[in-house]
Amino acid sequence: MITGTLPISGLVNSIGRYDNMNEWEHLVLEIQNGAAWAIYSVVGYIWLVVWWGIFYLIYIEKNYLITFLELSVKRFT
């Protein structure tokens, strides 16, 4: 659910930004003003990065380790 709503929330709320501001400046300004969508965006993107990091550490590293160990055992037998 977060994956789908983060880009939509950012897109809809970036429409009203000033012409002389880029998206990063607009996001920082809105966070300073306490806008809920900006806080949701930052927390949501942090959540996604953490989730992918955990996914990488648990699943990919585990499968790599298992494959490495299987190849090591085959080499010595």
VENZI-V25720 format. One record per backbone hydrogen bond with DSSP energy under -1.0 kcal/mol. NH is the residue of the N-H (numbers start at 1). CO is the residue of the C=O. If there is no record, write none. Layout:
nh:NH co:CO
nh:NH co:CO
This chain:
nh:5 co:1
nh:6 co:2
nh:9 co:5
nh:10 co:6
nh:11 co:7
nh:12 co:8
nh:13 co:9
nh:14 co:10
nh:17 co:14
nh:21 co:18
nh:26 co:22
nh:27 co:23
nh:28 co:24
nh:29 co:25
nh:30 co:26
nh:31 co:27
nh:32 co:28
nh:33 co:29
nh:35 co:30
nh:39 co:35
nh:40 co:36
nh:41 co:37
nh:42 co:38
nh:43 co:39
nh:44 co:40
nh:45 co:41
nh:46 co:42
nh:47 co:43
nh:48 co:44
nh:49 co:45
nh:50 co:46
nh:51 co:47
nh:52 co:48
nh:53 co:49
nh:54 co:50
nh:55 co:51
nh:56 co:52
nh:57 co:53
nh:58 co:54
nh:59 co:55
nh:60 co:55
nh:61 co:56
nh:63 co:59
nh:64 co:60
nh:65 co:61
nh:66 co:62
nh:67 co:63
nh:68 co:64
nh:69 co:65
nh:70 co:66
nh:71 co:67
nh:72 co:68
nh:73 co:69
nh:74 co:70
nh:75 co:71
nh:76 co:72
